[in-house]
Amino acid sequence: MNMPVLPDSNVLNGLLGVAERVMELAGQLLTTPVPPGLVPSPAEMPEPADPGWYRDRDGDIWQKTESGWRLFLQRGVAADSTSTWDWADGHVRDYGPFVPMPAAR
């Protein structure tokens, strides 16, 4: 009968150290202010060309359609996805930058 191989405690301790360092660096990244001029103003951000699903800078989920932008999730809570918003006049661009999301299957 084959006995299961137990993980080496040195390897586990090393991996735990790496994970702790990654979390420390991520925390620093999230609290470091973005230098002025590095992020374009909302007026300078172009509207994404393709229809589809996008995540804004706050992590909210939007869908770009032929008729405008629809907000689906805001702070993880379902939003009024029947209303459409305009890029400039509806101030959607103020929540940019927008990152395309893979299509749901």
Secondary structure, 3 states (H helix, E strand, C coil): CCCCCCCCHHHHHHHHHHHHHHHHHHHHHHHCCCCCCCCCCHHHCCCCCCCEEEECCCCCEEEEECCEEEEEEECCEECCCCCCECCCCCCHHHHCCCEECCCCC
